[in-house]
Amino acid sequence: MEGSVPVAQTVVITGASGGIGRACARAFARRGARIGLLARGVTGLEATGREVEEAGGKALVVPTDVADHTRVEAAADAVEEEFGPIDVWVNVAFASVFAPFTDISPQEFRRVTEVTYLGYVHGTRAALARMLPRDAGTIVQVGSALGDRSIPLQSPYCGAKHAVNGFTSSVRTELLHRKSDVRITVVQMPGVNTPQFSWVLSRLPRHPRPVPPVYQPEIAARSVVYAADHPRRKQYYVGSSTVATVLANKVAAGLLDRYLARTAFDSQQTDRSVPDNRPNNLWQPLDAEGGHDFGAHGIFDSEAHGRAPQVWLSRHARVAWCAAGGALTAAALYASASTERRKAVIGPLWAGYGRTR
């Protein structure tokens, strides 16, 4: 029955060597899950596997580049051979480039798209191939607020996350058409304190960073587990900043464009300069065998939030509907306001999004 937690679920997590994927592995492991861990970096994967076992789960490490659909299919076969039918598939793996679009090569843009978008397509295909014949299973796509509202300096990532949303909606309607009990949902994330900012390919003059407010990956992981247990919702939003971003884009997209053009270059960089040739993981993992284990957290622990009250609100529909009604009323009043009054509203709203709390 939906909402109950099956005993010894079999779960597959892509991007499991660090960040949100690694935090998800720990969260599922605490429930005794049997987890197939997919990523390129062997060092990080093996460390995740040890953490899963220590937390009470079972782990199978399967080094996999999700951009290669044949390797994703082989990984799915390996997991089912070891643990049995896959109950939950979580797509997390991604790649990115921090740079103006004109400074990103066609090869780099394609690589980000193949990992961040097609990796989700390949994972979803592998999951459905095994879930549909049984008419059971759940797919959770780890999305981003940037899949609704793009920002500068991340054009390939934003484009891929928009594509994930469109692709997932299409698949969802096909599942509804066939009256399938297989579910698919998206969890839209805010800025999260993950290692990606230390290993992403960046051509920015200063060290890249998540747009504040920043949340710890455990917040994201708890939301993914909840979505896996309650997959009927089309999507979940994590963090008040994610909700604010989506709403602001709906009611004032043009003003938000101009505001981001002025502020989002600086808000995605720290004050620390970085060398032009710093190592990155676009083509090869930095945690290859014998390499460095980056863990689940990035370098922003001092400012990252370990709680997100909005997550509680998103799980309680009646309260959320009341809040949504208030937001719609505000949006209607906003839409009828003059341009000058709109500017007076959108500036503080986005400043609140960009302010640590």
N, C-alpha and C positions, 0 to 999 in steps of 0.2 A: 504494500500500500504506500502511495506517495507520502513522504514526510517521515516514514519510519526508516530506521537505519539497518540495512541488511547486515547479517553477521559476515565478517571476513569478505568485504567487498574487494573486487579486483579493479584496480584503478590504473590508468596510464596518464602520466604527466610529461608533457614535452617542456623543454627548457628547465629541467629539474636540477641542474647543477648549481643554480644560484637564484637570488632574488625571490620573486613571487613563487616561481615553480618549486623552489626548495622549501619555502615556508609552507606551501600546500602539501608537499610530501610529508613534512612533520605533522601537519594537522590531521591528515588522513591516517598516518601511522598510529597516532594516539587512539584511534578507533579500531586498531588491529587490522587495518587494510593490507592487502597484498598489492604492492605497487611496482609497476614497470616504470623505470626512470629513464627518460630519453633526453639526450643532449649530445653535443659534440665533445665537450671537455671531460676527459676520463677522470682527472684528479677531482674535480668538483662532483662528478657523478658518484664516484666511490665514497667520497665523504658524506654525500647525501644518503647513500645506501646504509652507511654505518649509523647515521642518525635515525633513519627509519627503523632499523633493527633495535636500537636502544630505546626507541619510543614505544615499542610493542608491535610493530608491523613487520612485514616481510618485503624484502627488496630484490628486484632484478635489475641490474645495471645493463642498459643496452645503448652503447654509443651510437648516435644517429644524427645525421644531418637532415632536418625535416624538409629541406628544399628538394630532396631526392625522394620521390614517391615510392620507389622500389625499396628503399631502406626503411621507410615508414611502415610499409606493408610487412616487411620481414620482421621488424620490431614487434608489430602487433601479433604476428604468428608466434614469436618467441614468448611473449607474455602469456598468451592463451595456452601454449604448450606447458608452461611452468605453473601457472596459477588458475587456469580455467577461464571461462567466458568473461569478457570485459564488461563490467557494470557501468563504469564512469570513465570518460575520456576528457582530460583537461588540456586544452591547447594554450600554451603560454609562450613558447619559444619565439624570439624575435631578434632582429638586427636593426641597426639604425646608423645614420650619418648625421652629424650636427654640422651644418654648413648651409650657406645660401644655395638655392637650387642651381644657380649657374656655376657653382664651384664643385658640383657633384658630377662625376663621370657617368655616362650611360651604363657602364658595367656595374658601378657601385649602386646606382638606382635599381637596376635589375636585381642585383643580389639582395637588397633589402626587401624588394617586392616578393622575391622567391621564398625568402625565409618568413617574413612577417605576414604576408597574405597567403601565398600558395602553401606554406607550411601548415596553415590552418585548414586549407582545402584538402591537403593530403591526409592530415590527421582525421578530419571529419569523414572523408571517404573510407579510410581504414576502419574507423569506428562503425559507420553505418553498414559496411559489408558484413560485419559480425553481429551487430545488434538487430538489424531488420529481420533476418530469418527467425530470431527468437522473439521479436516484437517486444524488446525490453532493452533499456539502457538510457544513459544520459550523457550528453555532450555539453561541456561548459567552455565557452570561448572567453578568454580573459581579454577584454577590450580596454578602451581608454576614452577619457573625455575628449581626447584629440581625434577620436573617430566621429565626433559630432561637430567639434569646433577646432579647425586647424589653426596652427600658430606658425610663425616664421622659423626658419632654420631646421625644420624637421619635415620637409615636404615628402620624402619617400615614406617615412613612418606614418604621417598623417594620412597620406593617400592609401596606404595599406590598411590602416585601421578603419577608414571609411569603407573600403572594399569588404572587409570582414563583416561589417554590419549589414551591407547589402546582400552579400552571399548568404549569411546566416538567415536573414529574413526570407529569402527565397526557399532555402531548404526547409525552414519551419512550415511554410505554406504547403510544401509538397508532402510533408509528414502529416499535416492536418488533412489534406486531401485523401490520403490513403488510410486515415483513421488509425494511425500507428500510435503505439504506446511508447515509442522512442521519443525522447524529449531533447530539445536543444535550447540553450539560453546563453545570454551574454552578461558578463559582470564588467561594468564600465569603471575603470580605475582613475584615481587622481594621481598627483605626483607621489611617487613611492621611493623610499630610501633603499635602492638596490645598487649592486655593483656596476650596473651598466654605464654609469657616468664616469667610471674609472677605466672602462675597456672599450667604450664606443669610439668609432672613428670620428674624430672631431677636427675641424679646420677653424675653430674659433680661437681667438687670441688668449682666452682665459678658460679655466677648467669648467666643463659643462656641469649643470646641476638641474634637478627637477624644479619646476615652477612651484613655489610655496603656495599654500601650506603643504608640508611633506608628511606622509604617513609611513609607519613601519610596515614591512611586508606581511607581518602576522595579521594586521587588519584586513589586508587583501585576502589572505589565505582563509580566514574565518568566513568571509563572504563567499568565497568559492565553494567551500564545503556546504554552506547553507544553501547556495543555489543548486548544488548537486542533489541535495535532499528535497528541494522545493522547486523543481524545474519548470513548473507551469507558467511562471512569469516570463514574459518576453525578455526582459533585461532587468538587472539590478544596478543601482548607482552607489558607489562607495565614496563617502566624504561629501561634506556640504559644498566643497569647491567644485566637485563634479556636477552636482545639481545646479549650482549657480552658473556654471559655464554653459550648460545646455539651455537653461532658461534665458540667459542673456543673449545667446546666439539666436534664439527664436524671436525675441522681441526687439533686438537692436543690433542685428548682424553688421550693418554698415558702420555704425559707430564703434563697434567692437573691433572691426578691421583696423580702423584708424588708431584706436587706442593701443592695440597690439603692435602696430607698426612703430609706435613711439616707445613702448615699454618692454616688449617681449624679448628683444635682443639682450638687454642687460639682465632681465630676470632669469635667463637661462644660463648665466655664467657667474662664477664666483669672482673674487678679487684676485685669485691666484693665477698667474700665467702658466702655460704648459708649452713644452717644446713641440715644434712642428712634426717631429718624427716619433711621437710617443707611440708605444705599441697599441694595437687595437685588435678586435676579434671579428672583424667583418668576414675575412676569408678563412682564418684559422683560429681555433680557440686559444685563449691565453692560459687556460688551465688544462692544456694537453697533458698526456701522461708524464708524471714527474714534475709538473708545473705547479703554479701557485693556486691554492684553493681560496676563492674570493668570498665564499660564504653566502648567506642570505642578505646581509645588510651591506649598505654602502657606507660612505664616509660622512653621512649627515645625521648620525645618531643624536647629536646634541640638540637638534631642532625638530626631529621627527616625532610625530604624535603616536602614542600607543593606543589611543582611544578615538572613536568616531561616533558621537551620539547619533548622527544622521543614519548610520547603519541600522540602529535599533528602530528608528522611525520607518525605514524602508520595509521592515519586516512586519509592521503592524498597520494593516491596510486602512482601518477606519481613521486612525490618527493621521495617516498620510493623506487620505482623501480630504480631510479638513484643511490640512496645510496646503494641499494642491488647490483647493477652492480659493483660499486666500491669495495664493500666488497668481491664479488666473484673474482674480479681481484686480490685483495690482498691475498685472500685465495689460488688462483692458484700459485702466486709467492711464498707464504709461503710454499706450499706443495713441490715446487721444490727446496727449500733451504736446506742447510745442517743441521744436527742435532744441531750443535753449534749455527747457526743463528736462528733456531727455538727457542732454549732456550732463546736467547736474546730477542725474541719477546714475548713469552708467560709470562715471569716473570713480565714485566711492565704491560701487559694487565690485568693479574689477580690482580696485586697490585692496578691498577686503579679501578678495581671492588670493592676491599676491602677498598678503601679510601673514607672517607666522603668528600662530595663536598659542 
